[in-house]
Amino acid sequence: MDIELSTVAEATIVRLSGRFDFTTRNQFMAQLDGALGKLAEPEIRVDLGQVDYIDSSALGMLLMLRDKAKKLDKTVALQNAHGQVREVIGTAQFDRLFSVR
């Protein structure tokens, strides 16, 4: 999985690509833990447009990100999910926990 961080007006965009699963846990958490405290923007948008597979451990990582962001008065939104990724997010009812765009 590749992770790219960029900034727009009031949000940090976290663009993911490839498989988002248990094997990417350390990479995802290390990169975002290192950046989270330095982000000035109030919203983090996780762009899933290039993710072709997601599993339950990835859902857990998103929940951990949301909890850490909340402690820093930031929100997390999910965007551009499609196919299997959209289906998994819908089945897990993540639209109740995140803004899903």
Secondary structure as GFF3:
##gff-version 3
##sequence-region A 1 101
A	DSSP	beta_strand	2	8	.	.	.	ID=ss1
A	DSSP	beta_strand	11	20	.	.	.	ID=ss2
A	DSSP	three_ten_helix	22	24	.	.	.	ID=ss3
A	DSSP	alpha_helix	25	36	.	.	.	ID=ss4
A	DSSP	beta_strand	43	54	.	.	.	ID=ss5
A	DSSP	alpha_helix	56	71	.	.	.	ID=ss6
A	DSSP	beta_strand	75	79	.	.	.	ID=ss7
A	DSSP	alpha_helix	83	91	.	.	.	ID=ss8
A	DSSP	three_ten_helix	94	96	.	.	.	ID=ss9
A	DSSP	beta_strand	99	100	.	.	.	ID=ss10
###
